[in-house]
Amino acid sequence: MALARAHPFPSLPAEPPCTASAAETAPLWLALCFPALALEALGITGPEPVAITEAGDGRLRVHNASAAAAAQGVAPGMALSEAQALCPGLTAVSRDPEAEQRVLSHLAERCLRFTPWISLDFPATLQLEVRGSLRLFGGPARLAGAARQVCAADGHAVQCGLAPTPMAAWLLARAGFPAPVLETEALRSVLGDLSIAALGIDDKLGGRLARAGLRVLRDLWRMPRDGLARRYGSDLLRRLDEVVGSRPQPLGRFHAPPRFRAERELAMETEDLTRVFPLVEALLTEFEGFLRSRDAVAAGLELELRHARAAPTRVCLMPRRAGRAARQFAALLRERLDRAALPGPVRGVLLQSADIQPFTLPTADLFTPGAAGGESWDELLDRLQARLGPQALRRPMLRADHRPERAEFGNAPRSGEAARSPRPLWLLSRPRRLRDRDIRILPECERIETGWWDGGPVRRDYHLAVDGVGARLWVYRDAGTAGPWHLHGLFG
């Protein structure tokens, strides 16, 4: 009996073949730093000297300065009083971190075309992980140039830095270093001449390091690690390790907020809005389903009626309270469209959302239940404003001034922004002297003594008063005198 010959199988390699080197798969970070973000978020672009201030150490300090203010010596970190001494015409504006965050989020959405991985963890900076996008955009230099062009198109000054670690990319961007650094081994030599203060350490630690003769990063890298940790704390060592990549730096990932966008084409062009509106209502029903599936509400929406030979007709809705009911949006759009003058027949409809927010249940008053099935106050005001125009309804807002004639101004578009004051809403245009009127002065008193610096000084004692028919008045007389009473306002 013949035996079959055994053919040995070829031995398999211990590890699968590697198609890419570790350097080609390691993360590469593009940092987009916006040095004037605090100014740009507030829309300050003029030639006037302006300083953005924030509280620090119990007093106001300069966070950012315009080019005109910087030319006169105003610098970040400087006390506001010192800055005003250097620049007498300086205008101080409080910083708005929420506005800055909104601008960064908008720019992050614009930059999602370059990579799906973006972080907003660094101050005034976008961090883009772009290793997988280099070949698509033609290399590091072209990718950085395209990202810079996108941000500059929105009117923002931007500085770029490209490095294997997010901390190193941030340092390169802030220093204005134009050339990309692609290898981790080159970081120490490239960043060695940067000031230690660029790490973002506090002034006290920076002073201690300067007194010891340590001023640039290269000085720290030459020191023994154990000695640095014992003398200056482990936080300094952690920052140094994050720069060169020997310690990982976890970052939060930016996720673009949900957006609704839907469009429909009409079978035939028409100028009759009664034929267009059923299509709008269908889109609003789809919009309501989109919001309910995400347990969200919309702060507004935009409707666009498209024409064949004219610019589209746009209608923007920003109700006083965010909602998701299709019937509510439909009623407001109907009021607006009834007054709209169309430049031509409508051939298509586009509906897109504005800001989408998480849904929260409205709070109800236990002792004052609302009328069942009645229209809410905000819905009524929105309907009146849609019918009569945006300037038809006015609500007072408060200005930071104690003088009654200067404290209320403007128009609050949303109910949450309206002024709430214990003073009467009905103020006379000019106070009127009371003559021979029987009034009873109540003991509550408010003294207003201000305005001596701007040429409109007042020094008054305000009281509540009741006249003979029971009307409640707001009266005053000059503080510290027994002079005549003046009527300044009436309560409802």
Secondary structure, 3 states (H helix, E strand, C coil): CCCCCCCCCCCCCCCCCCCCCHHHHCCCEEEEECCCHHHHHCCCCCCCCEEEEEEECCEEEEEEECHHHHHCCCCCCCEHHHHHHHCCCCEEEECCHHHHHHHHHHHHHHHHHCCCCEECCCCCEEEEECHHHHHHHCCHHHHHHHHHHHHHHCCCCCEEEEECCHHHHHHHHHHCCCCCCCCHHHHHHHHCCCEHHHHCCCHHHHHHHHHCCCCEHHHHHCCCHHHHHHHHCHHHHHHHHHHHCCCCCCCCCCCCCCCCEEEEEEEEEECCHHHHHHHHHHHHHHHHHHHHHCCEEECCEEEEEEECCCCCEEEEECCCCCECCHHHHHHHHHHHHHCCCCCCCEEEEEEEECCEEECCCCCCCCCCCCCCCCCCHHHHHHHHHHHHCCCCCCCCEECCCCCHHHHEECCCCCHHHCCCCCCCCEEEEEEEECCCCCEEEEEEEEEEEECCCCCCCEEEEEEEEEECCCCEEEEEEECCCCCCCEEEEECC
